């Protein structure tokens, strides 16, 4: 049993897929199937007759010296069944791709980007956080409760911006997962507000976030004339203020990245002032920060949030010690 060319031409007509591209995909899949079969000859090729649909496996014929002197028909006895099954699988795949394109339209390729939409409503119980549906033009996104920020509240009809986590097409339509709590949401907001980040002059080297409360970002500039931190703050603080407003008041600490880990740790503990950073164990990445006595609570932060985020940002465990407790004075 060979491949029906009439069926393939119908697929070409309905999906707008070039027939040769479809046939080449089928041939590649059939060659892969042949090569996996016992006794497959290395260097064989698949020929799918464009007129009849007959599939033939041509294997190289070698002389005693291993030189190719011709080809012989090495089509397995059950290869017609395999060919038909493979063709149908390729067609089904192309149909899914076409359906995905039809459903998503211009929304394809939006993973990792920020999109704007309108809150449609929520789903779930009346108690605790609930999943939220967001209208995105012709599509609908889902902002699950775990991807929402605990301190934020949105009502039906509110405009909302979210990060697209992933997109898939199911039998029920497009599935677009959104997030406002993901650290990359903050990263993308800064890319939107800071041209120097978009152009690549300024880079966000590290980012640590506790959504709804505080974010710390470490930035670096590859141009000595351009101040990384100043670029992110913007004239009169307008750039960082725009991000803060979008995050509904979430605090943002912007610090300069430094290859010197002691300088980086000191900066990461901002807004606290640090007198000195000692490396306790470079292998386990443990350090101690000595701070003025009146800065200790600020360095640690409420419920240890500041030092915890600084540790996430730098990748080092940080012990805070008051200057009065410093035995190395």
Secondary structure, 3 states (H helix, E strand, C coil): CCCCHHHHHHHHHHHCCCHHHHHHHHHHHHHHHHHCCCCCCCCCEEEECCCCCCEEEEEEEECCCCCEEEEEECCCCCHHHHHHHHHHHHHHHHHHHHHHHHHHHHHCCCCCCEEEEEEEEEECCCCCCCEEEEEECCEEEEECHHHCCCCCCCCCCCEEEEEEEEEEEECCEEEEEEECCCHHHHHHHHHHHCHHHHHCCEEEEEEEEECCCEEEEEEEECCCCCCHHHHHHCHHHHHHHHHHHHCCCCEEEEEECCCCHHHHHHHHCCCCCCCEEEEEECCCCEEEEEECHHHHHHHHCHHHHHHHHHHHHHCCEEEEEEHHHCCCC
